[in-house]
Amino acid sequence: MTQQNRRIIERLPLFDGLSDAQLEGLAGIVVDRRVDKGQMIFFESSPAEGFYVVAEGRVKIFKTAPDGREAVMHVMGPGETFGEVAVFQGGTFPAHAMAVENARVLFLPRKGLVDRITRDPTLAMNMLAALSRKLRVFTTKVESLTLHETPQRLAAYLLHASELKGDADTFRLDMAKGVLAGMLGTARETLSRCLGKLAERGAVSVDGREVTIVDRDYLQALADGDETL
């Protein structure tokens, strides 16, 4: 399992360019965990004692409002990391993390990482660069949620999902619609209405979680704010 874990972490931008010896050392501190769908990985304000890598499945990072509503900040898939701030801050997690499907995560404890960073500052530089990239992505998402309406956000997401599948016209949504609604900052019912209207306009067809883009030009114009739904 250690070799398998090493293959996962050596592909992370966080550890890009590290030597074999450095990667072996990191693989040696990894804790491998299986989590069931719906199982919490950590809670907001719980002690941040390290960070995680998704090896299999998907994990959502979210916050809850006093009335129980969820705001999904990220949905992480295989090869993506979450909770990295713990390595530098050593405080508490700023949000909840929960598996949205059966998953396997790798936990890298803060103490082991700090020991290695102390001996090898290259690790710290790599992690700072990766965190800066993630901050830019988060800033873009906040801008989208603030400035764009739900139809625009949905159109942009569908185009992005298609791009990730090699610009395939037909693809399967990689998360449940309830999770997607939370990530887009809207209610599930609103998301369903928007998908229905897109289907009525002939822009997409939807069968469960399978989506087919029929009019890509219209979706792009909607995402750019040049069309309305």
DOPA-847318 format. One line per field, with one value per residue (C-alpha): residue number from 1; residue in three letters; x, y, z. Coordinates in Angstrom, 3 decimals, decimal comma, m for minus. Layout:
resi: NUM	...
resn: Ala	...
east: X	...
north: Y	...
up: Z	...
end
This chain:
resi: 1	2	3	4	5	6	7	8	9	10	11	12	13	14	15	16	17	18	19	20	21	22	23	24	25	26	27	28	29	30	31	32	33	34	35	36	37	38	39	40	41	42	43	44	45	46	47	48	49	50	51	52	53	54	55	56	57	58	59	60	61	62	63	64	65	66	67	68	69	70	71	72	73	74	75	76	77	78	79	80	81	82	83	84	85	86	87	88	89	90	91	92	93	94	95	96	97	98	99	100	101	102	103	104	105	106	107	108	109	110	111	112	113	114	115	116	117	118	119	120	121	122	123	124	125	126	127	128	129	130	131	132	133	134	135	136	137	138	139	140	141	142	143	144	145	146	147	148	149	150	151	152	153	154	155	156	157	158	159	160	161	162	163	164	165	166	167	168	169	170	171	172	173	174	175	176	177	178	179	180	181	182	183	184	185	186	187	188	189	190	191	192	193	194	195	196	197	198	199	200	201	202	203	204	205	206	207	208	209	210	211	212	213	214	215	216	217	218	219	220	221	222	223	224	225	226	227	228	229
resn: Met	Thr	Gln	Gln	Asn	Arg	Arg	Ile	Ile	Glu	Arg	Leu	Pro	Leu	Phe	Asp	Gly	Leu	Ser	Asp	Ala	Gln	Leu	Glu	Gly	Leu	Ala	Gly	Ile	Val	Val	Asp	Arg	Arg	Val	Asp	Lys	Gly	Gln	Met	Ile	Phe	Phe	Glu	Ser	Ser	Pro	Ala	Glu	Gly	Phe	Tyr	Val	Val	Ala	Glu	Gly	Arg	Val	Lys	Ile	Phe	Lys	Thr	Ala	Pro	Asp	Gly	Arg	Glu	Ala	Val	Met	His	Val	Met	Gly	Pro	Gly	Glu	Thr	Phe	Gly	Glu	Val	Ala	Val	Phe	Gln	Gly	Gly	Thr	Phe	Pro	Ala	His	Ala	Met	Ala	Val	Glu	Asn	Ala	Arg	Val	Leu	Phe	Leu	Pro	Arg	Lys	Gly	Leu	Val	Asp	Arg	Ile	Thr	Arg	Asp	Pro	Thr	Leu	Ala	Met	Asn	Met	Leu	Ala	Ala	Leu	Ser	Arg	Lys	Leu	Arg	Val	Phe	Thr	Thr	Lys	Val	Glu	Ser	Leu	Thr	Leu	His	Glu	Thr	Pro	Gln	Arg	Leu	Ala	Ala	Tyr	Leu	Leu	His	Ala	Ser	Glu	Leu	Lys	Gly	Asp	Ala	Asp	Thr	Phe	Arg	Leu	Asp	Met	Ala	Lys	Gly	Val	Leu	Ala	Gly	Met	Leu	Gly	Thr	Ala	Arg	Glu	Thr	Leu	Ser	Arg	Cys	Leu	Gly	Lys	Leu	Ala	Glu	Arg	Gly	Ala	Val	Ser	Val	Asp	Gly	Arg	Glu	Val	Thr	Ile	Val	Asp	Arg	Asp	Tyr	Leu	Gln	Ala	Leu	Ala	Asp	Gly	Asp	Glu	Thr	Leu
east: 0,000	2,916	4,006	0,452	0,205	3,535	2,260	m0,684	1,298	4,062	1,445	0,312	1,367	2,012	5,026	6,106	9,834	10,662	13,314	12,593	13,919	11,649	8,612	9,438	9,635	6,237	4,642	5,899	3,806	0,554	m2,472	m4,877	m8,575	m11,800	m14,918	m18,503	m20,900	m22,297	m19,516	m17,890	m14,133	m13,820	m16,047	m15,673	m13,638	m12,210	m8,424	m6,556	m3,877	m2,959	m4,406	m5,988	m5,676	m8,632	m7,471	m10,919	m14,438	m15,495	m15,538	m17,449	m16,165	m19,056	m20,333	m23,778	m25,971	m27,890	m31,082	m29,423	m28,734	m25,456	m22,983	m20,722	m17,327	m15,585	m16,167	m12,833	m12,095	m9,201	m5,806	m7,095	m6,078	m8,026	m7,287	m3,733	m3,974	m3,589	0,057	0,977	m1,652	m2,123	m5,478	m8,915	m10,618	m12,666	m15,385	m16,837	m15,674	m17,923	m17,712	m20,456	m19,756	m17,754	m14,221	m10,640	m8,544	m4,902	m4,154	m0,785	m0,293	0,972	3,684	5,305	5,135	6,592	9,476	10,245	9,784	12,241	14,809	13,933	12,503	11,756	8,577	7,394	8,002	6,047	3,139	2,999	2,877	0,090	m1,921	m1,574	m3,033	m5,949	m6,574	m6,863	m9,433	m11,402	m11,327	m12,735	m15,536	m16,463	m16,569	m18,850	m21,244	m21,369	m21,742	m23,573	m27,100	m27,808	m28,380	m24,997	m23,243	m24,954	m24,076	m20,449	m20,329	m21,777	m19,249	m16,440	m17,683	m17,726	m14,192	m12,956	m14,368	m12,439	m15,206	m17,648	m21,213	m22,598	m21,231	m22,349	m22,526	m19,861	m21,949	m25,556	m27,746	m28,157	m24,383	m24,091	m26,785	m24,853	m21,644	m23,404	m24,847	m28,499	m31,337	m31,843	m35,297	m33,832	m31,170	m33,822	m35,892	m32,852	m31,990	m35,612	m35,598	m32,314	m33,918	m37,010	m34,770	m33,105	m29,718	m29,322	m31,062	m31,004	m31,536	m30,907	m27,272	m26,446	m26,332	m26,036	m25,090	m27,194	m26,506	m23,012	m23,039	m26,139	m24,645	m21,465	m23,445	m25,489	m22,337	m20,864	m24,001	m24,911	m28,100	m30,835	m32,775
north: 0,000	2,356	2,185	2,827	5,830	7,095	6,974	9,133	11,783	12,035	13,248	16,079	19,627	20,046	17,725	18,362	17,958	16,093	13,403	9,685	9,814	12,747	10,989	7,765	9,732	11,319	8,007	6,608	9,033	8,571	7,176	5,388	5,747	4,357	6,508	5,606	7,823	10,404	9,903	13,029	13,311	16,354	19,065	22,808	24,049	20,590	20,511	20,669	18,054	17,514	17,474	14,962	13,637	11,999	8,615	7,330	8,762	12,342	14,615	17,837	20,764	22,810	25,208	25,288	28,287	28,601	27,570	24,346	25,355	24,146	26,146	23,742	25,348	22,552	19,003	17,185	14,169	11,705	13,365	16,553	17,794	19,508	20,909	21,991	25,161	22,917	22,286	25,936	27,236	24,389	25,773	24,404	23,450	26,336	24,059	20,539	17,675	14,727	11,860	12,191	8,644	5,746	7,070	6,475	9,347	9,661	11,651	13,385	14,391	17,883	16,728	14,440	17,108	19,809	17,494	17,014	20,697	21,604	19,308	20,240	23,733	22,625	21,075	24,406	26,264	23,658	23,774	27,585	27,618	25,030	26,891	30,111	28,380	27,074	30,572	31,956	29,265	30,061	33,807	33,101	31,009	33,733	36,235	33,921	33,389	37,124	38,499	35,780	34,401	30,679	30,031	31,554	29,545	26,346	26,916	27,600	24,447	22,244	23,576	22,982	19,437	18,756	20,127	17,789	14,879	15,901	18,251	15,338	16,351	13,610	13,087	12,005	14,542	13,490	14,493	14,317	17,260	18,274	18,568	20,412	22,868	23,597	24,121	26,558	28,447	27,670	25,389	21,959	22,995	26,060	23,909	21,465	24,337	25,745	22,333	21,953	25,337	24,540	21,342	23,248	25,675	22,738	23,570	20,275	16,981	15,402	11,771	11,347	12,397	12,031	15,347	15,925	19,364	20,047	23,757	24,550	28,076	29,008	27,599	29,609	32,797	32,161	31,590	34,828	36,786	37,421	35,317	34,861	31,768
up: 0,000	0,692	m2,959	m4,113	m1,791	m3,071	m6,664	m5,610	m3,765	m6,377	m8,875	m6,599	m7,588	m3,881	m4,135	m7,713	m8,322	m5,120	m5,131	m4,738	m1,193	m0,304	m1,765	0,079	3,313	2,733	1,776	5,055	7,154	5,210	7,032	4,671	5,524	4,043	4,469	3,609	1,687	4,095	6,637	8,068	7,669	9,878	11,321	11,209	14,198	14,921	15,459	12,144	12,646	8,996	5,511	3,151	m0,388	m2,149	m3,463	m4,515	m4,541	m3,866	m0,838	m0,358	1,670	3,031	5,652	7,234	7,992	11,296	9,447	8,277	4,678	3,167	1,137	m0,753	m1,217	m3,126	m4,312	m4,354	m6,544	m6,885	m6,732	m5,074	m1,643	1,121	4,557	3,629	5,690	8,735	7,907	8,286	10,672	13,094	14,233	13,383	10,128	8,655	7,200	7,270	5,019	4,142	1,659	m0,975	m2,166	m0,782	m0,717	0,300	1,614	2,568	5,711	6,043	9,685	10,412	12,798	10,242	7,544	9,790	10,682	6,983	6,099	8,857	7,260	3,666	2,908	m0,684	0,657	2,080	m1,202	m3,179	m0,770	m0,779	m4,588	m4,668	m2,025	m4,025	m7,083	m5,023	m3,628	m7,166	m8,025	m4,861	m5,650	m9,123	m7,620	m5,121	m7,984	m9,971	m7,063	m6,385	m9,909	m11,852	m11,685	m11,321	m15,078	m15,916	m13,220	m14,350	m18,014	m17,110	m14,987	m17,747	m20,250	m17,755	m17,032	m20,774	m21,119	m18,391	m20,434	m23,560	m24,792	m24,914	m25,746	m23,484	m19,975	m16,529	m13,720	m11,237	m8,218	m7,086	m8,074	m4,438	m4,054	m7,364	m6,267	m3,098	m5,053	m7,395	m4,441	m5,144	m4,022	m5,558	m6,796	m8,536	m10,182	m11,419	m12,857	m14,667	m16,127	m17,205	m18,920	m20,665	m21,937	m23,112	m25,003	m26,713	m25,200	m23,340	m22,748	m19,311	m18,313	m14,587	m14,111	m17,799	m19,658	m23,409	m24,694	m27,784	m28,359	m27,145	m28,620	m26,636	m23,413	m23,972	m24,637	m21,465	m19,423	m20,808	m19,929	m23,586	m23,379	m20,803	m19,801
end
